[in-house]
Amino acid sequence: MSALAAIRSVVDYDSEVGKITQFMEKFVESGGKKQVAVDEDDSEAMVCELSPGETRAKYVNMLQRVADRTEDTVEISLDDVRAFEIESSGGHPPFAFASSLAYRIENNAKCYGELFSRAIDNLIPEPSESAMQDPDADVLDVLFQARRDRDRRDREVVQAAEQEIIKAMGTDAEGASKQALGVDLFPAILTRRYSVRFVPRANQAAQAVRDIGASQIGHLVTVRGIVTRVSDIRPSMIVAAYLCDSCGCEVFQEVKTRQFTPLAQCQSPRCTENRSRGKLHKQTRGSRFLRFQEVKLQEMTDQVPMGDIPRTLTIHCYEGSVRKLNPGDVAHITGVFLPQPYTGFRALRAGLLADTLLEAHHIRPLKRRYDQLASELTPELYMRLAQLSRDPDVFGRVSRAIAPEIFGHEDVKKALLLLLVGAPTKHTKDGMSIRGDINICLMGDPGVAKSQLLRFVAKVAPRGVYTTGRGSSGVGLTAAVMRDSVTGEMVLEGGALVLADNGICAIDEFDKMDESDRTAIHEVMEQQTISISKAGITTTLNARTSILAAANPVRSRYNPRMTPEENINLPAALLSRFDVLFLMLDRPNHDDDLLLARHVAWVHAHGRHPTAADLSGTAGDATANEEEIDMELLRHFIAGARARNPVLPRTVADYVVGAYVQLRQQYKLALDSAASRRVGGRSSIDTGIGSSSRSNIGNTTPRTLLAILRLAQARARIRGADAVGTEDVDEALRLMDAAHVTLDSQPTGSSGIFGERQQRSDPVSSIFAIMTRQLGTMQAVSNTGSMPQLNYSDVLGRVRDAGFSEADLSRCLQQYEDINILQVNLTRTRITFVSAPATTN
């Protein structure tokens, strides 16, 4: 096999260090925005955002702060490098981006990080007097100062020896003099108290995980994704220090791989001459460690091709990059794409394969927290928010900005706005916490835009997680036990509810969740914690999140003759934990259908929702002059509202108490009225026929009182008030009553499922008529001489469709079995008619 040809690099790295030094010394910025002209060959438009204040060199000031220990990261902006090259060349001769220093940094970021470190070592100034006199200075500064003094003395000895050798031999023998004197200089990385990080260009596009390939190894790339797991911060050794017990020399070993073999014997010239083979002892204090954190980044849903699964990339964060990401964050992460060989037994199985990772340099979260939004308010946004807050109908105006592409549902959008704002969490003296997050459930027919409302709310919230009941198991909602790839220990990886901590968890298809998986929701909705006991790990995780659920009826469409529990097939104990439950029905109405069709046609024709100006002909001039609330303004408004903490005055508290007592009395009267109308042991609440009382899930309980207080405080936050008013309580009561009215929308005297009208109010007679009709249909199809029989499951399905329960069916069968009209077998699978009844038409 022939040897490969050696290729010599054409890059002069000493010259590159000189260019880097010139850039860091001479790059100057001033306040404001600076437009840098580019050549026609350069398609990269440069607009540098400059901060006001300093007029000295930007990086000279930065190095002074590094020397004073106020900063430990040197961030090199590639936009600054590009702008400096264009300005220094003067456009003569013009050059393209592919031949610039910024391009070479992007394509060889790992190497240029070391070149920048070499330039910084020569440029870093002495620390200021205030930093030298700081009593809280790092203890290692003393050790490093002693090492620098020793390094300087060794260099002086080497230079003196070189001069003597040159005079004696007439040749330059620097390497021989070092070997003769046995001078072992300190590694440069040992005395560096900073780390170099590159900031990408402003117009560098973010890529998906699957788009990064082998051609980009060593390049500076930007990846977009969601953080699924963040490890603990651990020390990572980069320089190991040893002390010889024989000669007393200090030996250093640079660690550049994930695993290394520690040195065992001293290789200093003194031990070599004496042949003492001194034993080395590791010195933890003299070693150099970096803060290390491993992050798992998963690509977003919109980046996954059809039929594929999301891919994951490992992110390694060092020093200043740690603690910047939390599980559930969506961010742009810029770093160096590097290969990582497998170690241990995995290397034997992998063979020539290697894993890949991204060494993080710059992290930019896409969704900032509410407190960050409040601190990053610009004067323009401040003026817009002030103008919006002065609007007397600010609640209705902001609620119309919730999913403007969806027509109607005004009360639902107002409730969703209250969910986004929430109420302040109360903490008592004994440590008990009263949640302020609002839980909302949307039920109703398919096609009423429940999923679109959920997606919009999850998009607006800084920490919004969207999931489905069928796709999320109990482990996927709470936490899964995983093995840490770094240490091999069993760790917990948070699920959807943990990722949505201090945010919103939108669960679609809530009715299709398994019963065993719903048990995780009960604790989260009230206690806002998740108790875990898996793989020897017993802990309680925080899940301070608002639950926004959407559920569909069991039989495709909502049956008004059945109770909501029977339609949605969810237990009342779970539904009672929601503060507001809305029933969104799709009822035919000419005027509403006309407006809806026009709205949908407008959206499809123009690709956007109609604004107030577009509807000025029908909405009036006052509405047409309203400023449109975009997504950014909506987020800042919610952030400003959540910063307020309105109190509950005594008078308003008495008003809430009176309203709650009145609701309880109405609930008691409804129960008494239902008991008096009990027919054959069945109440009208259970049948849902001819009942003016509400469903079981609309009952007034102490949770209703807490829900009223939360909704009222959220509306006071939106108004910008410091105290809750009676109008806030009235609006909360109105929203809850509007939700209950939709739950109680069960018309009397309506047609049955088969088109006939209910002629009997007695459930037993109505069920027997259903069985008679079904029996007549079977006899018309098959003329058999045997005794007629019906399938119990088929009868039960038809009875439930008609608005009755299984208890009504059992009562009907018992009464007609007593008079020997029919018989039911012991397994309750067949209903046999002893004497054929007369069919009814």
URLIN-V814991 format. One line per field, one symbol per residue. burial: I if it has 24 or more other ideal C-beta (glycine too) atoms within 12 Angstrom, else O. A space follows every 50 residues. Layout:
burial->???
This chain:
burial->OOOOOOOOOOOOOOOIIOIIIOIIIOIIIOOOOOOIOIIOOIOIOIOIOO OOOOOOIIIIIIIIIIIIOOOIIIIIIIIIIIIIIIOOOOOOOOIOIOOI IIIIIIIIIIIIIIIIIIIIIOIIOOIOOOOOOOOOOOOOOOIIOOIIOO IOOOOOOIOOIIOOOOOOOOOOOOOOIOOOIIIIOIIIIIIIIIIIIIII IIOIOIIIIOOIOOOIOIIIIIIIIIIIIIIOOOOIIIIIIIIIOIIOII IIIOIOOIOOOOIOOIIIOOIOOOOOOIOIIIIOOIIIOIIIIIIIIIII IOIOOOOOOOIIIIIIIIIIIIOIIIIIIIIIIIIIIIIIOOOOOOOOOO OOOOOIIIIIIIIIIIIOIIOOIIOOIOOOIOOIIOOIIOIOOIIOIIII IIIIIIIIIIIIIIIIIIIIIIIIOOOOOOOOOOIIIIIIIIIIIOOIII IIIIIIIIIIIIIIIIIIIOOIOIIIIIIIOIOOIIOOOOIIIIIIIIII IIIIIIIIIIIIIOOOIIOIIIIIIIIIIIOIOOOOOOOOIIIIIIIIII IIIOOOOIIIIIIIIIIIIIOOOIIIIIIIIIIIIOOOOOOOOOOIOOIO OOOOOOOOIIIIOOOOOOOOOOOOOIOIIOOOIIIIIIIIIIIIOIOIOO OIOOIIOOIIOOIOOOIOOIOOOIOOOOIIOIIIIIIIIIIOIIIIIIII OOIIIIIIIIIIIIIIIIIIIOIIIIOIIOIIIIIIIIIIOIIIIIOOOO OIIOOOOIOOOOIIIIIIIIIIIIIOOIOOOOOOOOOIIIOIOOIIOIII IIIIIOOIIIIIIOOIOOOOIIIIOOOOOOIIIOOOIOOOO
